[in-house]
Amino acid sequence: MNDIDTETLGWELIGWDSDEQAAHVTGLARVEILSIRHLFPGRDDDFLATAVYEVPPALYSAMRSAIPHLEFREGLEYQIGGFRLSG
C-alpha cells in the first residue's frame, strides 16, 4: 500500500453538469473508498487520493451495491477523488 495518511483525507463523488458546474456532490468515508477501489483497476494509488477518476455509468450499479446511499443523477458526468482535509 502507498504511504498515504488517510486520516488527513476526504473523498467526494461529484456529478458535473453540462456547464461544468458541480451539480451533485456526495462525501465519502475511508471505509467506503476501500469498498469500491477495486472498481478502478487503473488507479495510481490504493485510496483514490492522488488523482480524479471518471465514474462511467457502467460502474453505477456496482458502486450502489457497495455504498447503498449513493445516487447518480441523469445528465451528469461523475468523477471520484480525494483531497486533503484542512486542519
C-alpha positions in Angstrom: 0.0 0.0 0.0 1.0 3.6 -0.5 2.3 5.7 2.3 -0.8 7.9 2.4 -2.1 9.3 5.7 -5.8 8.6 5.1 -6.7 10.4 8.4 -6.0 13.7 6.7 -8.0 12.9 3.5 -11.6 13.2 2.4 -13.3 12.0 -0.7 -16.1 13.2 -2.9 -18.2 11.8 -5.7 -19.0 14.8 -7.9 -21.6 15.0 -10.7 -20.8 17.6 -13.2 -23.4 19.3 -15.4 -23.1 20.5 -19.0 -21.8 23.9 -17.8 -19.0 22.1 -15.9 -20.6 23.0 -12.5 -20.6 20.6 -9.6 -24.3 19.9 -9.5 -24.3 16.9 -7.2 -21.6 16.2 -4.5 -21.5 13.2 -2.1 -18.9 12.9 0.6 -17.4 9.5 1.1 -15.6 7.9 4.0 -12.4 5.9 4.0 -14.3 2.6 4.6 -16.5 3.4 1.6 -13.4 4.1 -0.6 -12.0 0.7 0.5 -15.2 -1.0 -0.6 -15.1 0.4 -4.2 -11.4 0.9 -5.0 -11.3 -2.5 -6.8 -13.7 -1.0 -9.4 -10.9 1.3 -10.6 -8.1 -1.1 -11.7 -6.2 1.8 -13.4 -5.8 3.8 -10.3 -2.5 5.2 -9.3 -2.9 4.6 -5.6 -4.8 2.4 -3.1 -7.1 5.2 -1.8 -8.2 7.0 -5.0 -6.5 10.1 -3.5 -3.8 11.2 -5.9 -6.0 11.7 -9.0 -9.6 12.2 -10.1 -11.2 9.2 -11.6 -14.0 9.1 -14.1 -17.0 7.1 -13.0 -18.7 5.7 -16.1 -22.4 4.7 -16.0 -21.3 1.0 -16.2 -20.0 1.3 -12.6 -23.1 2.9 -11.1 -24.8 -0.4 -10.1 -21.6 -1.9 -8.6 -21.0 1.3 -6.6 -24.5 1.4 -5.3 -24.2 -2.2 -4.3 -21.1 -1.3 -2.2 -22.4 2.0 -0.9 -26.2 2.0 -0.9 -26.7 5.7 -0.2 -25.1 6.7 -3.5 -27.3 8.4 -6.0 -26.5 9.1 -9.6 -28.5 11.8 -11.4 -29.3 11.6 -15.1 -27.4 14.0 -17.3 -24.4 14.4 -15.0 -20.9 13.1 -15.6 -19.4 11.7 -12.4 -15.8 11.7 -11.0 -14.4 10.5 -7.7 -11.3 11.7 -6.0 -9.6 12.5 -2.7 -8.5 15.8 -1.2 -6.5 16.9 1.8 -8.7 18.0 4.7 -8.0 21.5 6.0 -6.6 21.2 9.5 
